[in-house]
Amino acid sequence: MRLADKVVLITGTGDGQGRAAALRFAAEGATLVGCDLNATAAALTEQMVRQAGGTMLSVAPVDLTSEDDVRTLIDSAVQGFGRIDRLYNNAAGARMGRAADTTEADFDFTFRGVVRIPWLVSKHAAPHLARSSGAAIVNTASVSGLVGGGMVGNSTLLAVYGAAKAAVIRLSQISAVEFGPLGIRVNAISPGLIDTPAVAGILGAGTDERLRAWHEEQLLIRRIGVPEDVVNAALFLLSDEASYITGHNLVVDGGWVASGGVGHPRAEIVDALEASLTSGLRY
């Protein structure tokens, strides 16, 4: 019951990590406010939470790149439950592509969907969070904003997305400084590849089943992440257990960043290096 008696706002609760967060946070005692662009999917999540014994208000359809829609969301949360205690900025929208091939429209769409959403929601939620004890915000970034091409084979198909997610990390750090005097902690999570409906194509579902194996080979923990892996991290950062943590970016990626996207040591390379270094290093 780490979120008992807390009103938690989660964006993007229609499926994937947002739905998993709604179910887990409700089980931890939270009263939930969710939203999504897809009203049907959002309603299904709300139904699932209620059937599990939780309390949830779903506001949908909501376009979180619209400041008017964000105001509506925040007002609905406050009118429904009187306050907001925690904020999980999960929602995002992006278009894939190489930097040289990305259109101006796709560039703008991605930055609006990735950076503008957590900025806008945090901006309007902050005055309400400031009235809560132990208030916290968690923003969703990505390992693609940290290292390499951001995808299997060092592909650069997430060029603009990676740049936008890097901006989310910096936004989170600067927000931690700005909101600190208000008593609001701000952290980010950088997931690696997580098995959700949105990334089915990246995992090769229905096209090239080898892609999943290639992704797994780049990890120190040889499995693709699941939404619960990210939700567990978000739960920790939003709970009082993380009351001394702010401005941090928690990587949840099976060791992808730590290994540089290379995975486990390759025995033949290690053996060759050891053989060549038997006499030690000289400078």
C-alpha positions in Angstrom: 0.0 0.0 0.0 2.8 2.4 -0.9 0.3 4.9 -2.5 -2.5 4.6 0.0 -4.7 7.7 0.2 -2.8 9.3 -2.7 -4.5 10.8 -5.8 -2.3 9.8 -8.7 -2.6 11.2 -12.2 -1.3 8.9 -15.0 -1.2 10.0 -18.6 -1.7 7.5 -21.4 -3.7 4.8 -19.6 -5.2 3.3 -22.7 -2.8 0.4 -22.9 0.8 -0.7 -22.4 2.7 0.8 -19.5 -0.1 3.2 -18.7 -2.6 0.5 -18.2 -0.2 -1.6 -16.2 0.6 1.4 -14.0 -3.1 2.0 -13.3 -3.7 -1.6 -12.2 -0.5 -1.7 -10.0 -1.0 1.7 -8.5 -4.6 0.9 -7.6 -3.4 -2.3 -5.9 -1.0 -0.1 -3.9 -3.9 2.0 -2.6 -4.0 4.9 -5.0 -7.0 6.8 -6.2 -6.4 7.2 -9.9 -7.0 9.8 -12.6 -6.2 8.5 -16.1 -6.5 9.9 -19.6 -5.9 8.9 -23.2 -6.5 10.0 -26.8 -8.4 6.7 -27.3 -11.6 7.0 -25.3 -12.5 3.3 -25.8 -9.2 2.0 -24.6 -9.2 4.4 -21.6 -12.6 3.3 -20.6 -11.5 -0.4 -20.7 -8.6 0.4 -18.3 -11.0 2.2 -16.0 -13.3 -0.8 -16.0 -10.4 -3.2 -15.2 -9.3 -1.0 -12.3 -12.8 -0.9 -10.9 -13.4 -4.6 -11.3 -10.2 -5.1 -9.3 -11.6 -3.0 -6.5 -9.9 0.3 -7.3 -11.1 3.8 -7.8 -10.4 5.5 -11.1 -11.7 8.5 -13.1 -10.9 8.4 -16.8 -10.9 11.6 -18.9 -10.9 10.9 -22.6 -10.4 11.7 -25.4 -7.7 14.1 -24.3 -5.0 15.6 -26.6 -2.2 16.4 -24.2 -0.4 18.5 -26.7 -3.3 21.0 -26.3 -3.1 23.3 -23.3 -6.9 23.6 -23.1 -7.2 19.8 -22.9 -4.5 19.7 -20.3 -6.4 22.3 -18.2 -9.5 20.2 -18.6 -7.7 17.1 -17.3 -6.2 18.8 -14.3 -9.6 20.5 -13.5 -11.3 17.1 -13.7 -8.9 15.5 -11.3 -9.2 18.3 -8.8 -13.0 18.5 -9.1 -13.2 14.7 -8.8 -11.0 14.1 -5.8 -10.0 17.5 -4.5 -6.3 17.3 -5.1 -3.4 15.7 -7.0 -0.6 14.1 -5.0 1.5 12.3 -7.6 2.0 12.6 -11.4 3.2 9.9 -13.8 3.9 11.4 -17.2 3.7 8.2 -19.3 2.0 9.4 -22.5 3.9 10.2 -25.6 3.5 10.3 -29.4 6.3 10.0 -32.0 7.1 9.2 -35.6 10.2 7.1 -36.5 12.8 8.0 -39.1 16.4 8.8 -39.8 17.4 12.4 -39.2 18.1 13.1 -42.9 14.8 11.6 -43.9 12.5 13.2 -41.3 10.0 15.8 -42.5 9.5 19.0 -40.7 6.0 17.9 -39.8 7.2 14.6 -38.3 9.9 16.4 -36.4 7.4 18.8 -34.9 4.9 16.0 -34.2 7.6 14.1 -32.3 8.8 17.0 -30.1 5.2 17.9 -29.3 4.4 14.4 -28.4 7.5 13.6 -26.4 8.6 16.9 -24.7 5.6 19.2 -24.8 3.2 16.7 -23.1 5.2 16.2 -19.8 6.1 19.9 -19.8 2.4 21.0 -20.1 1.0 18.5 -17.7 3.6 19.2 -15.1 3.2 22.9 -15.5 -0.5 22.8 -14.8 -0.3 20.1 -12.1 2.5 21.7 -10.1 0.3 24.3 -8.2 -1.9 21.4 -7.0 1.1 19.1 -6.3 2.7 21.8 -4.2 -0.2 21.5 -1.7 0.5 17.8 -1.1 2.9 16.3 1.3 5.7 14.3 -0.5 4.6 15.3 -4.0 6.4 13.7 -6.9 6.5 13.6 -10.6 8.0 10.9 -12.8 8.6 11.6 -16.5 9.1 8.8 -19.1 12.3 9.3 -21.1 14.2 6.5 -23.0 17.6 4.8 -23.4 17.4 6.2 -27.0 18.1 9.6 -25.4 21.3 8.3 -23.8 23.6 6.3 -26.1 24.1 5.0 -29.6 21.5 4.8 -32.4 18.9 3.8 -29.9 17.9 0.6 -31.6 19.1 -2.9 -32.5 22.0 -2.9 -35.0 22.7 0.8 -34.0 19.9 1.8 -36.4 19.2 5.5 -36.3 15.5 5.2 -37.0 14.8 6.9 -33.6 16.9 10.0 -34.4 14.4 12.7 -33.5 12.7 10.6 -30.9 16.1 10.1 -29.2 16.8 13.8 -29.2 13.4 14.5 -27.8 13.8 11.9 -25.0 17.2 13.4 -24.2 15.3 16.7 -23.7 12.9 15.0 -21.3 15.9 13.9 -19.2 17.1 17.5 -19.0 13.6 18.8 -18.5 13.3 16.5 -15.5 16.6 17.6 -14.0 15.8 21.3 -14.4 12.2 20.8 -13.1 13.7 19.1 -10.0 15.6 22.3 -9.4 12.6 24.6 -10.2 10.0 22.6 -8.2 12.2 21.7 -5.3 11.2 24.8 -3.3 7.6 23.7 -3.8 8.3 20.4 -2.1 7.9 18.5 -5.4 10.4 15.8 -6.4 11.0 15.2 -10.1 12.6 12.1 -11.6 12.8 10.4 -15.0 12.7 6.8 -16.1 14.6 5.6 -19.2 13.1 2.3 -20.3 14.8 0.1 -22.8 12.8 -1.9 -25.2 9.5 -2.8 -23.5 7.1 -5.3 -25.0 4.0 -3.2 -25.6 1.5 -3.0 -28.5 3.3 0.2 -29.7 6.6 -1.7 -30.3 5.3 -4.9 -31.7 6.7 -4.0 -35.1 10.2 -3.2 -33.7 10.2 -6.7 -32.2 9.4 -8.1 -35.6 6.0 -9.5 -34.8 4.5 -10.9 -38.0 7.5 -9.7 -40.1 10.9 -10.9 -39.0 11.0 -13.0 -35.9 14.8 -12.7 -35.8 14.5 -9.1 -34.6 13.4 -10.2 -31.1 16.5 -12.4 -30.8 18.8 -9.7 -32.0 17.4 -7.3 -29.4 17.9 -9.9 -26.7 21.5 -10.4 -27.7 22.2 -6.8 -26.9 21.1 -7.1 -23.3 22.9 -8.3 -20.1 19.5 -9.7 -18.9 18.5 -11.8 -21.9 14.8 -11.0 -22.1 12.7 -8.1 -23.5 11.3 -5.9 -20.8 7.6 -6.0 -19.9 5.5 -3.0 -18.7 5.6 -4.1 -15.1 9.4 -3.6 -15.1 8.9 0.1 -15.8 5.9 0.4 -13.5 7.8 -1.0 -10.6 10.4 1.7 -11.1 7.8 4.4 -11.3 6.1 3.1 -8.2 9.3 3.3 -6.2 10.1 6.8 -7.4 6.6 8.1 -6.6 6.5 6.4 -3.2 7.9 7.8 0.1 10.6 5.2 -0.2 12.3 7.5 -2.7 11.8 10.7 -0.6 15.5 11.5 -0.8 15.8 11.1 -4.6 15.2 13.9 -7.1 16.7 14.9 -10.4 17.6 11.3 -11.2 17.2 9.3 -14.4 16.6 5.7 -13.6 17.5 3.4 -16.5 15.3 0.2 -16.8 16.8 -1.6 -19.8 18.2 -5.0 -18.9 21.8 -3.6 -19.1 21.6 -2.2 -22.6 23.2 1.1 -21.8 25.8 -0.4 -19.5 27.0 -2.7 -22.2 26.9 -0.1 -24.9 24.3 -2.2 -26.7 26.7 -5.0 -27.1 25.4 -7.4 -24.5 27.5 -10.2 -22.9 31.2 -10.4 -23.5 32.1 -12.4 -26.7 34.3 -15.2 -25.7 36.4 -15.2 -28.8 37.2 -11.5 -28.5 38.0 -11.8 -24.8 40.3 -14.7 -25.4 42.2 -12.9 -28.1 42.6 -9.8 -26.0 43.8 -11.8 -23.0 46.4 -13.5 -25.2 47.6 -10.2 -26.6 48.0 -8.6 -23.1 49.9 -11.4 -21.4 53.0 -9.1 -21.1 50.9 -6.3 -19.6 50.3 -2.7 -20.8 53.1 -0.2 -21.5 52.8 3.5 -21.9 
